[in-house]
């Protein structure tokens, strides 16, 4: 496969001008020929982050490759539960998969990497408390700390009550949210009565 140096350089410039990482469809929309894309991959100038996601190989290592890949591949997803607790540093759990929230009725995304676990949310529980963080030049939607603590209590049967109570304790200890903020999100998630005794024991 032959691609001219000019075509290869132009393609690299397009990647660089768009944050260094593109989905295949985005690269094609920008006018990069598939032959050029695969040439850059095969010659080591692009690295394949995930299926259909490419990144310039000469960039610094990704800070959070799993979160970034999910944000690109599943743009409607919001990082939640263990993954969000870890992002906010209010858990001692180590995420082995990316936990994401999607609207009820959404099909589970098919990703080869990273492993994901989908939780289905609806109404205010889905839309409230969503912050957008720029990680590795990619916008990533993540629930804020108090919303994530409330979610942990809501899904305590799936992730563990001990995980939820630890998150609440660390959230207060590290001043990530006030008791009033925590209770606001607990009511949105309909776990106010469940979480209140834990909160009262800590305040």
C-alpha positions in Angstrom: 0.0 0.0 0.0 1.5 3.3 -1.1 0.5 6.7 0.4 2.4 9.8 -0.5 4.3 11.7 2.3 2.1 14.7 1.6 -1.1 12.8 2.1 0.2 11.2 5.3 1.4 14.5 6.7 -1.9 16.2 5.8 -3.8 13.4 7.6 -1.6 13.8 10.7 -2.2 17.5 10.7 -6.0 17.0 10.6 -5.6 14.6 13.6 -3.5 17.2 15.5 -6.0 20.0 14.8 -8.8 17.9 16.3 -7.1 17.0 19.5 -5.0 14.1 18.2 -7.8 11.5 18.3 -10.6 10.7 15.9 -13.2 8.0 15.2 -12.9 6.4 11.8 -16.1 8.2 10.7 -14.8 11.6 11.8 -11.5 11.0 9.9 -13.4 10.1 6.7 -15.7 13.1 7.1 -12.5 15.3 7.3 -11.4 13.9 3.9 -8.8 11.3 5.1 -8.9 8.3 2.8 -9.3 4.9 4.4 -6.0 3.9 2.7 -4.2 6.8 4.4 -5.7 6.0 7.7 -4.6 2.4 7.7 -1.2 3.3 6.3 -0.6 5.6 9.3 -1.8 2.8 11.6 0.3 0.1 10.0 3.4 2.3 10.0 3.0 3.2 13.7 2.1 6.8 13.3 -1.4 6.2 14.6 -2.3 3.9 17.4 -5.7 2.2 17.6 -7.2 3.1 21.0 -10.3 1.0 20.5 -12.1 -0.4 17.5 -12.7 2.6 15.2 -10.8 5.1 17.4 -7.3 6.2 16.4 -4.8 8.5 18.0 -1.5 10.0 17.0 1.2 7.8 18.4 3.6 10.6 19.3 1.3 12.2 21.8 1.9 11.7 25.6 0.1 8.6 27.1 -3.5 9.1 27.8 -4.4 10.1 31.4 -7.6 8.0 31.5 -7.7 5.9 28.3 -10.8 3.9 29.3 -12.9 6.9 30.2 -11.8 8.7 27.0 -12.6 5.7 24.8 -16.0 5.3 26.3 -16.8 9.0 25.9 -15.9 8.8 22.2 -17.6 5.5 21.5 -20.7 6.1 23.6 -21.3 9.9 23.6 -24.6 9.6 25.5 -23.1 7.8 28.4 -22.5 9.4 31.8 -19.7 7.9 33.9 -21.3 6.7 37.2 -20.9 4.6 40.3 -17.5 2.9 40.9 -15.9 4.7 38.0 -17.2 8.1 39.1 -16.4 7.4 42.8 -12.8 6.6 41.7 -12.6 9.8 39.6 -13.7 11.9 42.6 -11.3 9.9 44.9 -14.1 8.9 47.3 -13.6 5.1 47.2 -10.9 2.5 47.8 -12.4 0.3 45.1 -10.4 -0.2 41.9 -12.6 -0.1 38.8 -12.2 -3.2 36.6 -14.8 -2.0 34.1 -16.2 1.4 33.2 -19.6 2.0 34.9 -21.9 4.1 32.7 -25.4 5.4 32.9 -27.7 5.3 29.9 -31.4 6.1 29.5 -33.8 3.2 30.1 -34.6 1.4 26.8 -31.2 2.0 25.3 -29.4 -1.0 23.9 -26.1 -2.0 25.5 -23.2 -0.6 23.5 -20.9 -3.2 21.9 -17.3 -2.3 22.8 -14.4 -4.7 22.4 -12.4 -2.5 24.9 -12.7 -1.3 27.6 -15.1 -3.6 29.5 -18.2 -1.7 30.5 -21.2 -2.2 32.8 -24.4 -0.4 32.0 -26.8 1.0 34.6 -30.1 2.3 33.3 -31.4 5.6 34.7 -34.5 7.7 34.0 -35.9 11.2 34.5 -34.0 13.5 37.0 -31.9 10.6 38.2 -30.4 10.5 34.7 -30.0 14.2 34.0 -29.2 15.8 37.4 -25.6 16.2 38.6 -23.9 15.7 35.2 -20.6 17.6 34.9 -18.4 17.6 31.8 -14.7 17.2 32.3 -12.1 17.6 29.6 -9.7 14.6 29.8 -7.0 14.2 27.2 -8.7 16.9 25.1 -12.0 14.8 25.1 -15.2 16.0 26.9 -16.3 13.3 29.3 -19.6 13.4 31.2 -19.3 12.3 34.8 -21.8 12.6 37.7 -20.6 14.9 40.4 -19.6 13.6 43.8 -22.9 14.0 45.8 -24.9 12.6 42.9 -22.6 9.6 42.7 -22.9 8.9 46.4 -26.7 9.0 46.1 -26.4 6.6 43.1 -24.2 4.3 45.2 -27.0 4.0 47.8 -29.6 3.5 45.0 -27.6 0.7 43.5 -26.3 -0.6 46.9 -27.6 -4.1 46.1 -25.4 -4.2 43.0 -22.2 -2.5 44.2 -22.4 -3.1 48.0 -23.7 -1.1 50.9 -20.2 -0.9 52.3 -19.0 0.8 49.1 -21.9 3.4 49.4 -21.2 4.1 53.1 -17.5 4.5 52.5 -18.2 6.9 49.6 -20.4 9.0 51.9 -17.8 9.1 54.6 -15.0 10.1 52.2 -17.2 12.6 50.4 -17.7 14.5 53.7 -14.2 13.9 54.9 -12.7 15.4 51.7 -15.2 18.2 51.5 -16.6 17.1 48.2 -20.1 18.0 49.2 -22.2 19.4 52.1 -24.8 17.3 53.9 -27.5 19.4 52.2 -26.2 18.7 48.8 -26.0 15.0 49.5 -29.6 14.9 50.7 -30.8 16.8 47.7 -29.4 14.2 45.4 -30.6 11.4 47.7 -34.1 12.7 47.3 -33.7 12.9 43.5 -32.6 9.2 43.5 -35.4 8.3 46.0 -33.0 7.1 48.7 -33.4 9.9 51.2 -34.7 7.6 53.9 -32.0 5.1 53.3 -29.1 7.5 53.3 -30.2 9.8 56.1 -29.3 7.5 59.0 -25.8 7.0 57.6 -25.4 10.8 57.1 -26.6 11.6 60.6 -24.1 9.1 62.1 -21.3 11.0 60.3 -22.4 14.6 61.1 
